[in-house]
Amino acid sequence: MRIKKGDTVKVIAGKEKGKTGKVLRFDKAKQRMLVQGVNFVKKHAKQTKQDQPGGILQKESPLAVSNIMFSCPRCNKSSKLGAKILNDGSKARICKKCQEMV
C-alpha cells in the first residue's frame, strides 16, 4: 500500500462516494483506513464519570482500502501512485497521471 498517513484521499465507492479527507490512521492487518471527516457513525455512550457527558456521540469509522483512492495535490485528480528510483538510489512516490513526485 503506497497511501500513507497524512495523504489526501478520495472515496470512490459506498455511501460517502466523492468525499475527500486526510488519512488519520491505517490498520494494515484489517486493510482499513480512518479518513478525517468521512464515514461518521453514531455511538450511544453512558455517562461513566460525573464530568463526562453521556448521549449520542458522532465519530469517524474506518473505511476499506478498496474504497479509497489517492488524490494528487498537484493535479487535483484521483490517481494511482507509482514508485520511481532516484539518482541517489532512494525511492520516491509519483502520481501516475501528472508524473510529479508526491
Backbone torsions as a table, in degrees:
resi	resn	phi	psi	omega
1	MET	NA	124.5	-177.3
2	ARG	-96.1	-10.4	176.8
3	ILE	-76.9	133.9	-176.7
4	LYS	-123.2	169.8	177.6
5	LYS	-61.5	131.6	-179.6
6	GLY	99.0	-13.0	178.1
7	ASP	-73.9	151.1	174.2
8	THR	-90.1	129.5	-178.1
9	VAL	-127.6	161.6	178.0
10	LYS	-122.0	138.5	178.3
11	VAL	-82.7	126.5	-175.3
12	ILE	-109.0	-4.2	-179.9
13	ALA	-152.7	153.9	176.6
14	GLY	99.8	-172.1	-175.5
15	LYS	-70.8	-18.8	-179.5
16	GLU	-99.3	18.1	-175.3
17	LYS	-55.3	131.3	177.5
18	GLY	98.5	-15.6	-179.0
19	LYS	-80.7	150.5	178.2
20	THR	-121.3	156.5	178.8
21	GLY	-171.4	175.2	-178.6
22	LYS	-98.1	139.8	179.2
23	VAL	-72.8	123.5	178.9
24	LEU	-97.0	-36.5	-176.0
25	ARG	-153.4	149.1	179.0
26	PHE	-131.4	124.2	177.8
27	ASP	-103.0	103.8	-175.1
28	LYS	-67.0	-37.6	-177.9
29	ALA	-66.9	-41.0	-178.1
30	LYS	-93.5	-6.3	-178.1
31	GLN	55.7	51.9	-179.7
32	ARG	-133.9	148.8	179.5
33	MET	-126.4	144.2	174.8
34	LEU	-99.3	118.1	-176.3
35	VAL	-111.6	134.6	-176.7
36	GLN	-67.5	126.2	176.0
37	GLY	78.0	14.1	-177.4
38	VAL	-130.1	144.2	174.1
39	ASN	63.5	59.7	177.8
40	PHE	-77.7	139.8	174.7
41	VAL	-126.8	156.0	178.8
42	LYS	-101.8	132.9	-178.4
43	LYS	-123.5	129.0	179.3
44	HIS	-88.4	121.4	-177.1
45	ALA	-120.3	139.2	177.4
46	LYS	-92.1	146.6	177.7
47	GLN	-69.9	119.3	-177.3
48	THR	-102.1	-32.3	178.1
49	LYS	-123.1	165.3	-177.5
50	GLN	-65.3	-37.7	-177.2
51	ASP	-88.5	-9.5	-178.9
52	GLN	-96.4	120.1	-178.7
53	PRO	-77.4	149.7	174.9
54	GLY	-99.2	-172.5	178.3
55	GLY	120.7	-159.8	-178.4
56	ILE	-96.6	116.5	179.2
57	LEU	-102.2	146.9	178.6
58	GLN	-113.5	125.7	180.0
59	LYS	-142.3	163.3	-179.7
60	GLU	-79.9	145.0	178.8
61	SER	-118.6	148.0	-178.8
62	PRO	-65.8	149.6	176.9
63	LEU	-110.6	154.0	175.7
64	ALA	-69.8	143.5	-178.2
65	VAL	-62.2	-30.8	-178.6
66	SER	-67.9	-16.9	-179.3
67	ASN	-96.7	7.2	-175.7
68	ILE	-123.0	142.1	176.5
69	MET	-134.4	143.0	-179.0
70	PHE	-64.0	138.9	177.2
71	SER	-112.3	116.3	-175.6
72	CYS	-71.8	129.4	178.9
73	PRO	-73.8	-21.1	-177.9
74	ARG	-82.8	-49.5	-177.2
75	CYS	-98.9	-3.1	178.7
76	ASN	55.0	35.9	176.9
77	LYS	-126.2	152.1	175.3
78	SER	-82.1	132.0	-176.2
79	SER	-152.2	171.0	175.5
80	LYS	-82.1	160.6	176.7
81	LEU	-107.2	142.9	176.0
82	GLY	-123.1	172.8	178.1
83	ALA	-118.6	141.1	179.6
84	LYS	-132.0	135.3	178.7
85	ILE	-90.0	124.4	-178.6
86	LEU	-84.1	173.5	-177.6
87	ASN	-62.3	-32.2	-178.9
88	ASP	-84.1	3.5	176.5
89	GLY	94.5	-5.3	179.6
90	SER	-86.9	159.2	179.6
91	LYS	-96.8	150.0	176.2
92	ALA	-137.0	145.9	177.4
93	ARG	-86.4	138.0	179.1
94	ILE	-129.0	152.2	174.7
95	CYS	-79.8	131.7	-177.2
96	LYS	-72.3	-22.1	-178.3
97	LYS	-84.8	-47.8	-176.2
98	CYS	-103.8	-3.5	177.8
99	GLN	59.2	23.7	176.9
100	GLU	-94.3	149.2	177.8
101	MET	-73.1	142.5	-179.2
102	VAL	-103.5	NA	NA
